[in-house]
Amino acid sequence: MSASLVIGIVDDDPGVRGSIESLVRSAGMIPHCFSSAGELLTTDGAGLACVVTDLHMPEMSGLALQAEMLRRGWTIPLILMTAFPTDAAREQAMRAGARAFLTKPVDPDALLDAIEAGIG
C-alpha cells in the first residue's frame, strides 16, 4: 500500500487507537488519530483515504458519525468495529455504505484487508 494514504482512526480508547495506529503505520500508510467522532468532524475530511471507527463511543456513535459524514457529502470509505456486534447495527452500517463491520478484538489482517478493499 502507498505511504501517501492517510487513514483516519476514530476510537475513544487510547490503547485501541495506538494499536491500530501502529498497524496502519507498519503497512506503509499514514495514520491520523482522533479521540472522538466530534474531533474528526472538526476537519473537512480532506486527504483521508479511509476512516476506521469504533461503534460505541461517548457523545457520538460510529453509526451517528457515518450518518453525519453522509449528510456532509463525504465519500470516504468507512470501516466500523465493535466489541459488541449486533445484527441490527451491522445491517444499518452496511446499508448506509460501510465497507466492513469488524468485531473487536480486530484481526490485524482482516482490518488491513478491509482498508485495502475500501480504498481499492
N, C-alpha and C positions, 0 to 999 in steps of 0.2 A: 504494500500500500504506500501511497505517496506521503512524504513528510509535510506536504502543503495542506493536507486535510486536517481541518480543525474540528474536533469532536467536543460538543458541549456535554458536560456531565452534571446532572442536577440530582443531588441527594442531600438530605439533611444530616446524614450520618457521616462524620468526617472520616471514619475508618473505611467505609464503603467507597466514598469519594476518592480517597487516597489509593485504594486498591485498583479501582477502575482507571484512575489517572496513570498509575504505573503500567497497567496492562496496555492502555492505548499508546503510551509513550514507547513501550517495548515493541509495539507493532509498527513503529515508524510514523505515527500520527501525532498531532499536537493536541493535548488535552486542554480544555478551558473549563474550569470547575466553577460551579455555582452552588451555594448552600441552600438555596430555595428557588422555587419557581418564580417568585417575585423578583429575585435578583436577576434571573435570566431575562425576564420581561422588561427590565430597565434598559436593556440593549435593544437593538433593532434586529438582532439575529444574523446580521450580515457576516459572511465569512464562515458560518458554521456549516459543515458538510452533513452533520447528523447530530441529533440530540438523544442522549441516553438518560432516562429519568426514572426515579423511584415513583411508585404508585401512591404510597401513603406517606404524606409529608404534612407538617402543620401548615396552616393558613391556606395552602392551595395544593390539591392533589395532582398527581400526574395526569389524570383524566381532565381535570379543570385546566391544567396547563395546555394539554393537547387542544382543547376547545378554544382557548384563547389564542393559541398560535394559528389555528384555522381562521378564527374571526379576524385576525390581523393580516391574513393572506400569506402567512409564512408557509413555504413549501418544503421546509427542512424535514427530511426523514426522521421519524421518531421511534424510539425503542423504549418500551416500558418494562420495568422489572419490579417484582414484589415478593416478599416472603409469605404473603397471604393471598394467593391467587383465588379468584372465583370465576366461574364460567361467565357470569354477568359482566364482570369487569373486562375479561378477555374479549368477549363479544363486542362490547361497547368500544373498546380501544381499536380493535381490528376493523370494525365497521367505519370508524372515523379515520382510518388510514394508517394506523400504526404499522410499522414494518415487522415488529416482533413483540411478543409478550412473554418475558422470561421469568422463571421462578428463581428467587434467591435461596441459597447461595448460587449465584450465576456461574455456570461452567464457562471458563475463560474462552475456550474455543467456540462455544455457541455464541457468545457475545461478539467476538471478532467476526464470526461468520455473518451474524445479523447486521453488523455495521457495514461489512463489505457488500452484502446484498442490498442494504438500504441506499448506499451511495453509488452502487454499480449501475 
